[in-house]
Amino acid sequence: MVVILDLHSSTTGGPAVFGQRATPDGNSLLFWPSVAAAFRSNHSVMFDAYNEPYSRWNAATGSWAFQLSWSCWKSGGCQAPIEDDYTAALSGRTYTATGMAAIVAAIRATGAAQPILLGGLDYSNDLTGWLANRPADGQLVASFHNYTGQHCSTVVCWNSTVAPVAAVVPVITGEFGEEDGTADFINSYMVWADAHGIGYLPWAWWTEASLTLALLSDDAGTPRAPLGTAFKAHLATLVAPRPPPPPPPPPPPPPPPGVQPAPGSFVPVTPVRLLDTRSGLGALPPGGTASVQIAGRGGVSATVSALAVNVTVTAPTAAGYVTVYPSGAPRPVASILDFTPRETTAGLTVMPIGMDGKILPYNGSRGTAQLLVDIAGYYRSGTPTAAGTFVPVVPARLLDTRTGWGAPIGPLADHGSLTLQVDGSAHVPATGVAAAALTVTVTAPTAPGYLTVFTGGPPGTSNVGFRAGQTVANFAIAPTTRSGTTRLFNGSAGRTQLVADVSGYFLAGAPVVSGAFRTLTPARLLDTRVRTGPIGPGGTLPVQVTGIAGVPTAGVAAVVLNVTVTSPTSVGYLTAFPSGTTRPGTSTLDFTAGRTVANVVVVPVGSDGKVKLYNGSGGSTPVIADVQGYYLA
């Protein structure tokens, strides 16, 4: 459960009033820093900057006393009536409005990184200018209020003004309801919102018998007809029956006597599937979230801080994205992969785990999607201090060239590079960072090409391959310079928009403890197009990973590889696994004939210093593998 705290009244001193002013005033810049500082470490709390900004009609004159513009909504400075909306007469006295940008800045100045809800104009029912005027922040949510009789209370308006916003940022219906004695309106809206991945919170959770909008009949929480019962009935349709959890596997072996495992160190496991919605749970609905128990399953310890998971979407009925985040935290704006209808897409991420040992994959599309989750390893719990150990953070956006977040607004030019400040941004400290765990997304490219994340000179490898017009994401462990930056290179003849999200970082220094990560300048280990030839149907290719490209000959537990399949002749999948072990029933990436697809994999190294790549298709498949770093044994 997540609690939303909002500024609902701007009165200072004296008795509380039910009404509110048209906009935030100067007191909001005193209120929000104190609230945000108190809850900045509580990821179950979000902030709603101001409840229902509005324009004010003067009934006495039959004209507008105050019309709130989008410019004032964002930047403030306009003069609004000093009376609240429950005061009929206007005195002509005004106050200076405070804009949403100043409130967002005041909250962020406390170190609070939670999502911030911003309601639009006309009592939060108008989102027409929301995207164009939103402050520069990667964790904003559009708040939409929806009642019968308001201007935007029809499907036509929802499709034209609300859906375009939901395609870019999360939208939460902070209030909705009706007073006609039926539940027809809220039922139709909930169906529409489900199809567009939009959350909704009905108003009001009261037992007041005289209030038509009341949802409850008593303090025990009994739903009141028609709205309370309709809301409960609809929620019940969104909960699919779940199969009983499998019995837990035996715990991993303890470390040798005298050896204390370091917090934040990595423990690789043989890849194992912990979720397959095709078996029991069923496809995730539009905007649906699955709860996946990870800790204590699949060889994962019951006490872990973060995970390396590979998530696969298959049979989606609409284009969309997947976000995976820890249980108990608000859903972030960050995504780990993007998908198109009917295609199977996989993406790896390294991310924190909830305190209950669960993660929450979210289907950010207007259609259904089947979801698979495979575990590749975990990071030990505790406070990391040793060099090369991993510190997970709640995923947050570092870069979005579409909005000017983290870089100048606009696409990256052909064969251009962009410098991204990582250290000191979002949840990453300004010093002591060796590398960051990023999900990098290419969107709206105008020509086919590739993207490389690097420091120094371009290494001759790639992280993301793309086609013109495609949206595609991939994971990267990005080393940072002394100034805390990394670079992104557009290896195409066209322009492309870029998005980057961070999910954690590795501590700087020379790694020596078991499970610590050592970053490498990305280097190519394998390109079957110039050496061995493509992997045949159902074929397995051993790849030497130790003793080359900066990987030592001994003392390596696992390697991080960026694996690319290019121009396969048939649909299929590829699995990377340690040499000397049985091939697991998981996949590293999925592909269709003729397409180029890449994904990052964390794979344990066999005793012979090799990993194996299996071509699970009926055709031949050229494969490329680049190494990004390795974990110490």
Residue pairs with C-beta under 8 A, 6 or more apart in sequence:
1 44
2 44
2 45
2 46
2 330
3 44
3 45
3 46
4 45
4 46
4 47
4 48
4 117
4 172
4 174
4 201
5 35
5 39
5 45
5 46
5 47
5 48
6 47
6 48
6 49
6 50
6 51
6 117
6 174
7 24
7 28
7 31
7 32
7 48
7 49
7 50
7 51
8 20
8 51
9 16
9 17
9 18
9 19
9 20
9 84
10 20
10 21
10 24
10 25
10 27
10 28
10 84
11 17
11 84
12 27
17 84
17 86
18 86
19 84
19 85
19 86
19 87
20 51
20 52
20 84
20 85
21 80
21 81
21 82
21 83
21 84
21 85
21 95
22 53
22 54
22 55
22 56
22 66
22 68
22 80
22 81
22 85
22 97
23 50
23 53
23 68
23 72
23 73
23 76
23 78
23 80
23 97
23 98
24 49
24 50
24 53
24 76
24 97
24 98
24 99
24 100
24 103
25 80
25 95
25 96
25 97
25 98
26 95
26 96
26 98
28 49
28 50
28 98
28 103
28 106
29 98
29 102
29 103
29 106
32 47
32 49
32 103
32 106
32 107
33 106
33 107
33 109
33 110
35 47
36 47
36 106
36 107
36 110
36 112
37 110
37 111
37 112
39 45
39 47
39 112
39 114
40 110
40 111
40 112
40 113
40 114
43 114
43 326
43 328
43 329
43 330
43 394
44 328
44 329
44 330
45 114
46 114
46 115
46 116
46 117
46 141
46 330
47 107
47 112
47 114
47 115
47 116
47 117
48 116
48 117
48 118
48 119
48 143
48 174
49 100
49 103
49 104
49 107
49 116
49 117
49 118
49 119
50 100
50 103
50 119
51 119
51 124
51 174
52 119
52 123
52 124
52 145
53 68
53 73
53 119
53 120
53 121
53 123
53 124
54 68
54 85
54 121
54 122
54 123
55 64
55 66
55 67
55 68
55 121
55 122
56 64
56 65
56 66
56 80
56 81
56 85
56 90
57 63
57 64
57 65
58 64
58 65
58 90
59 88
60 89
60 90
65 81
65 90
66 78
66 79
66 80
66 81
66 94
68 78
68 80
68 97
68 121
69 78
70 121
70 129
70 132
70 133
71 133
72 78
72 97
72 99
73 99
73 100
73 120
73 121
73 129
73 133
74 99
74 100
74 101
74 133
74 134
74 135
75 99
75 101
75 102
76 96
76 97
76 98
76 99
76 101
76 102
77 96
77 97
77 99
78 96
78 97
79 94
79 95
79 96
79 97
80 94
80 95
80 97
81 90
81 91
81 93
81 94
82 91
82 93
82 94
82 95
83 89
83 90
83 91
100 118
100 134
100 135
101 135
101 136
103 116
104 116
104 118
104 135
104 137
104 140
105 135
107 116
108 137
113 139
113 394
113 396
113 426
113 427
114 139
114 330
115 139
115 140
115 141
115 170
115 330
115 331
115 332
115 333
116 137
116 139
116 140
116 141
117 140
117 141
117 142
117 143
117 172
117 174
118 130
118 134
118 135
118 140
118 141
118 142
118 143
119 143
119 144
119 145
119 174
120 126
120 127
120 128
120 129
120 130
120 142
120 143
120 144
121 128
121 129
122 150
122 151
122 152
123 145
123 150
124 143
124 144
124 145
124 174
124 175
125 144
125 145
125 146
125 147
125 150
125 151
125 152
125 153
126 151
126 152
126 161
127 142
127 144
127 152
127 161
127 162
127 165
127 171
128 161
130 142
130 165
131 164
131 165
131 168
131 169
134 140
134 142
134 169
134 403
136 403
136 404
136 405
137 405
138 333
138 396
138 397
138 398
138 400
138 405
138 406
138 426
139 332
139 333
139 396
139 397
140 169
140 333
141 169
141 170
141 171
141 172
142 165
142 166
142 169
142 170
142 171
142 172
143 171
143 172
143 173
143 174
144 162
144 165
144 171
144 172
144 173
144 174
144 198
145 173
145 174
145 175
145 176
146 152
146 153
146 173
146 175
146 176
146 189
147 153
147 175
147 176
147 177
147 178
147 179
148 177
148 178
148 179
148 180
148 185
151 157
152 158
152 161
152 162
153 185
155 188
155 192
158 189
158 192
158 196
162 171
162 196
162 198
163 196
165 171
166 196
166 197
166 198
168 402
169 333
170 199
170 331
170 333
171 196
171 198
171 199
172 198
172 199
172 200
172 201
173 189
173 193
173 198
173 199
173 200
173 201
174 201
175 201
175 202
175 203
176 186
176 189
176 200
176 201
176 202
176 203
177 186
177 202
177 203
177 204
177 213
177 227
178 184
178 185
178 186
178 213
178 227
179 212
179 213
181 212
181 226
182 226
183 226
183 227
183 229
183 230
183 231
186 202
186 227
186 230
186 231
187 230
187 234
189 200
190 200
190 231
190 234
193 199
193 200
193 287
194 238
194 285
194 286
194 287
195 286
195 366
196 286
196 287
196 366
197 286
197 287
197 320
197 363
197 364
197 365
197 366
198 287
199 287
202 215
202 227
202 231
203 213
204 211
204 213
204 214
204 215
205 215
205 216
206 213
206 214
206 215
206 216
207 214
207 216
207 217
207 218
207 219
207 224
208 214
213 227
214 224
214 227
214 228
215 223
215 224
215 227
215 228
215 231
216 222
216 223
216 224
216 228
217 223
217 224
217 228
222 228
223 229
223 231
223 232
238 285
238 288
240 281
240 282
241 280
242 280
242 281
243 279
243 280
243 281
245 293
245 297
246 297
248 296
248 297
249 297
249 298
249 299
251 301
251 302
252 267
252 269
252 299
252 301
255 261
255 514
259 514
261 380
261 514
261 515
262 380
262 382
262 384
262 385
262 386
262 389
262 513
262 514
262 515
262 516
263 305
263 380
263 381
263 382
263 383
263 384
263 385
263 386
263 389
264 305
264 379
264 380
264 382
264 383
264 384
264 385
264 386
264 389
264 390
264 391
264 507
265 379
265 380
265 384
265 386
265 389
265 390
265 513
265 514
265 515
265 516
266 308
266 377
266 378
266 379
266 390
266 515
266 516
266 517
266 557
266 558
266 602
266 631
267 301
267 377
267 378
267 379
267 380
267 515
268 376
268 377
268 557
268 558
268 602
268 603
268 604
268 631
269 298
269 299
269 300
269 375
269 376
269 377
269 378
269 604
270 299
270 577
270 578
270 581
270 584
270 604
271 310
271 374
271 375
271 376
271 575
271 577
271 584
271 586
271 603
272 298
272 299
272 374
272 375
272 584
272 586
273 372
273 373
273 374
273 585
273 586
274 292
274 293
274 294
274 297
274 298
274 373
274 374
274 375
275 281
275 290
275 292
275 361
275 371
275 372
275 373
276 370
276 371
276 372
276 373
277 283
277 284
277 290
277 370
277 371
277 372
278 314
278 370
278 372
281 290
283 315
283 368
283 369
283 370
283 371
284 290
284 361
284 363
284 368
284 369
284 370
284 371
285 363
285 368
286 318
286 363
286 365
286 366
286 367
286 368
287 362
287 363
287 364
288 362
288 363
288 368
289 331
289 360
289 361
289 362
289 363
290 360
290 361
290 371
291 327
291 358
291 360
292 358
292 359
292 360
292 361
292 373
293 357
293 358
294 300
294 304
294 307
294 309
294 353
294 357
294 358
294 359
294 375
294 378
295 301
295 302
295 303
295 304
295 353
295 357
295 358
296 302
296 357
297 375
298 375
299 375
300 307
300 375
300 378
301 378
301 380
301 381
302 357
303 380
303 381
304 353
304 357
304 378
304 379
304 380
304 381
305 352
305 353
305 379
305 380
305 381
305 382
305 384
305 390
305 392
306 350
306 351
306 352
306 353
306 378
306 379
306 390
306 392
306 504
307 350
307 351
307 353
307 359
307 375
307 377
307 378
307 379
308 348
308 349
308 350
308 375
308 376
308 377
308 378
308 602
309 324
309 348
309 349
309 351
309 359
309 373
309 374
309 375
309 376
310 346
310 347
310 348
310 373
310 374
310 376
310 586
310 587
310 588
310 599
310 601
311 322
311 324
311 336
311 337
311 346
311 347
311 348
311 349
311 361
311 371
311 372
311 373
311 374
312 344
312 345
312 346
312 347
312 371
312 372
312 373
312 374
312 587
312 590
313 322
313 337
313 339
313 344
313 345
313 346
313 369
313 370
313 371
313 372
314 344
314 369
314 370
314 371
314 372
314 590
315 342
315 344
315 368
315 369
315 370
316 339
316 340
316 341
316 342
316 343
316 365
316 367
316 368
316 369
316 370
317 341
317 342
317 365
317 367
317 368
317 369
318 341
318 365
318 366
318 367
319 338
319 339
319 340
319 341
319 365
320 338
320 339
320 363
320 364
320 365
320 366
320 367
320 369
321 335
321 337
321 338
321 339
321 364
321 365
321 473
322 335
322 336
322 337
322 338
322 339
322 347
322 361
322 362
322 363
322 364
322 369
322 371
323 331
323 332
323 334
323 335
323 336
323 361
323 362
323 364
323 395
324 336
324 349
324 351
324 359
324 360
324 361
324 362
325 331
325 332
325 334
325 351
325 359
325 360
325 362
325 394
325 395
326 351
326 352
326 353
326 354
326 355
326 358
326 359
326 360
326 394
327 353
327 354
327 355
327 356
327 357
327 358
327 359
327 360
328 354
328 355
328 356
329 352
329 354
329 394
331 360
331 362
332 394
332 395
332 396
332 397
332 501
333 396
333 397
333 501
334 395
334 396
334 397
334 439
334 501
334 502
334 503
335 364
335 439
335 441
335 473
335 501
336 347
336 348
336 349
336 439
336 473
336 475
336 501
337 345
337 346
337 347
337 439
337 473
338 345
338 441
338 443
338 471
338 472
338 473
339 345
339 365
339 369
341 367
343 592
344 573
344 590
344 592
345 590
345 597
346 587
346 588
346 589
346 590
346 599
347 439
347 473
347 474
347 475
347 599
348 376
348 475
348 599
348 600
348 601
348 602
349 437
349 439
349 475
349 503
350 379
350 390
350 392
350 437
350 475
350 503
350 504
351 359
351 392
351 395
351 503
351 504
352 392
352 393
352 394
352 503
352 504
353 359
353 378
353 392
354 360
359 373
361 371
361 373
363 369
363 371
372 587
374 586
374 587
376 601
376 602
376 603
377 558
377 602
377 604
379 389
379 390
379 392
379 515
380 515
384 390
384 391
384 507
385 507
386 507
386 509
386 511
386 512
386 513
386 516
387 434
387 507
387 508
387 509
387 510
387 511
387 512
387 513
387 516
388 434
388 506
388 507
388 509
388 511
388 512
388 513
388 516
388 517
388 518
388 632
389 506
389 507
389 513
389 515
389 516
389 517
390 437
390 504
390 505
390 506
390 507
390 517
391 504
391 505
391 506
391 507
392 503
392 504
393 426
393 427
393 428
393 502
393 503
393 504
393 505
394 427
395 439
395 501
395 502
395 503
396 426
396 427
396 501
396 502
397 405
397 406
397 426
397 499
397 500
397 501
398 406
398 420
398 421
398 422
398 425
398 426
398 438
398 500
398 501
398 502
399 405
399 406
399 407
399 418
399 420
399 498
399 499
399 500
400 406
400 497
400 498
400 499
401 407
401 408
401 409
401 410
401 411
401 412
401 418
401 497
401 498
401 499
402 409
402 443
402 497
402 499
403 409
404 410
406 420
406 421
406 425
406 500
407 418
407 420
407 498
411 444
411 446
411 495
411 496
411 497
411 498
412 418
412 488
412 490
412 495
412 496
412 497
412 498
413 490
413 495
414 447
414 490
414 492
414 493
414 494
414 495
415 489
415 490
415 491
415 492
415 493
416 489
416 490
417 458
417 487
417 488
417 489
417 490
418 487
418 488
418 490
418 498
419 485
419 486
419 487
420 485
420 486
420 487
420 488
420 500
421 484
421 485
422 428
422 433
422 436
422 438
422 478
422 480
422 484
422 485
422 486
422 502
422 505
423 429
423 430
423 431
423 433
423 436
423 480
423 483
423 484
423 485
424 430
424 484
425 502
426 502
427 502
428 436
428 502
428 505
429 505
430 484
431 484
431 508
432 507
432 508
433 480
433 484
433 505
433 506
433 507
433 508
434 479
434 480
434 505
434 506
434 507
434 508
434 509
434 517
434 519
435 477
435 478
435 479
435 480
435 505
435 506
435 517
435 519
435 629
436 477
436 478
436 480
436 486
436 502
436 504
436 505
436 506
437 475
437 477
437 478
437 502
437 503
437 504
437 505
437 506
438 453
438 475
438 476
438 477
438 478
438 486
438 500
438 501
438 502
438 503
439 473
439 474
439 475
439 476
439 500
439 501
439 503
440 451
440 453
440 463
440 464
440 473
440 474
440 475
440 476
440 488
440 498
440 499
440 500
441 464
441 471
441 472
441 473
441 498
441 499
441 500
441 501
442 451
442 464
442 466
442 470
442 471
442 472
442 473
442 496
442 497
442 498
443 471
443 496
443 497
443 498
443 499
444 469
444 471
444 496
444 497
445 466
445 467
445 468
445 469
445 470
445 492
445 494
445 495
445 496
445 497
446 468
446 469
446 494
446 495
446 496
447 468
447 492
447 493
447 494
448 466
448 467
448 468
448 492
449 465
449 466
449 490
449 491
449 492
449 493
449 494
449 496
450 462
450 463
450 464
450 465
450 466
450 491
450 492
451 462
451 463
451 464
451 466
451 488
451 489
451 490
451 491
451 496
451 498
452 458
452 459
452 461
452 462
452 463
452 488
452 489
452 491
452 522
453 463
453 476
453 478
453 486
453 487
453 488
453 489
454 486
454 487
454 489
454 521
454 522
455 478
455 479
455 480
455 481
455 485
455 486
455 487
456 521
458 489
459 521
459 522
459 523
460 524
461 522
461 523
461 524
461 562
461 626
462 491
462 562
462 564
462 598
462 626
463 474
463 476
463 522
463 562
463 598
464 472
464 473
464 474
464 598
465 472
465 564
465 566
465 596
465 597
465 598
466 472
466 492
466 496
467 595
467 596
468 494
473 499
474 562
474 598
474 599
474 600
475 599
475 600
476 562
476 600
476 628
477 506
477 517
477 519
477 560
477 600
477 628
477 629
478 486
479 486
479 519
479 521
480 486
488 498
488 500
490 496
490 498
506 517
506 519
511 517
511 518
511 632
512 632
513 632
514 557
514 632
514 633
515 557
515 631
515 632
516 631
516 632
517 560
517 629
517 630
517 631
517 632
518 629
518 630
518 631
518 632
519 628
519 629
520 549
520 550
520 551
520 627
520 628
520 629
520 630
521 550
522 562
522 626
522 627
522 628
523 549
523 550
523 626
523 627
524 549
524 624
524 625
524 626
525 543
525 544
525 545
525 548
525 549
525 561
525 625
525 626
525 627
526 532
526 541
526 543
526 613
526 623
526 624
526 625
527 624
527 625
528 534
528 535
528 541
528 622
528 623
528 624
529 566
529 622
529 624
532 541
534 620
534 621
534 622
534 623
535 541
535 613
535 614
535 615
535 620
535 621
535 622
535 623
536 615
536 620
537 570
537 615
537 617
537 618
537 619
537 620
538 614
538 615
538 616
538 617
538 618
539 614
539 615
540 583
540 612
540 613
540 614
540 615
541 612
541 613
541 615
541 623
542 579
542 610
542 611
542 612
543 610
543 611
543 612
543 613
543 625
544 609
544 610
545 551
545 556
545 559
545 561
545 605
545 609
545 610
545 611
545 627
545 630
546 552
546 553
546 554
546 556
546 605
546 609
546 610
547 553
547 609
549 627
550 627
551 559
551 627
551 630
552 630
553 609
554 633
555 632
555 633
556 605
556 609
556 630
556 631
556 632
556 633
557 604
557 605
557 630
557 631
557 632
557 633
558 602
558 603
558 604
558 605
558 630
558 631
559 602
559 603
559 605
559 611
559 627
559 629
559 630
559 631
560 600
560 601
560 602
560 627
560 628
560 629
560 630
560 631
561 576
561 600
561 601
561 603
561 611
561 625
561 626
561 627
561 628
562 598
562 599
562 600
562 625
562 626
562 628
563 574
563 576
563 588
563 589
563 598
563 599
563 600
563 601
563 613
563 623
563 624
563 625
564 596
564 597
564 598
564 623
564 624
564 625
564 626
565 574
565 589
565 591
565 595
565 596
565 597
565 598
565 621
565 622
565 623
566 596
566 622
566 623
566 624
567 594
567 595
567 596
567 622
568 591
568 592
568 593
568 594
568 595
568 617
568 619
568 620
568 621
568 622
569 593
569 594
569 617
569 619
569 620
569 621
570 593
570 617
570 618
570 619
570 621
571 591
571 592
571 593
571 617
572 590
572 591
572 615
572 616
572 617
572 618
572 619
572 621
573 587
573 588
573 589
573 590
573 591
573 616
573 617
574 587
574 588
574 589
574 590
574 591
574 613
574 614
574 615
574 616
574 621
574 623
575 583
575 584
575 586
575 587
575 588
575 613
575 614
575 616
576 588
576 601
576 603
576 611
576 612
576 613
576 614
577 583
577 584
577 603
577 611
577 612
577 614
578 603
578 604
578 605
578 606
578 611
578 612
579 605
579 606
579 607
579 608
579 609
579 610
579 611
579 612
580 606
580 607
580 608
581 606
583 612
583 614
587 616
588 599
588 601
589 597
589 598
589 599
590 597
591 597
591 617
591 621
593 619
600 628
602 631
603 611
604 611
605 611
605 630
606 612
613 623
613 625
615 621
615 623
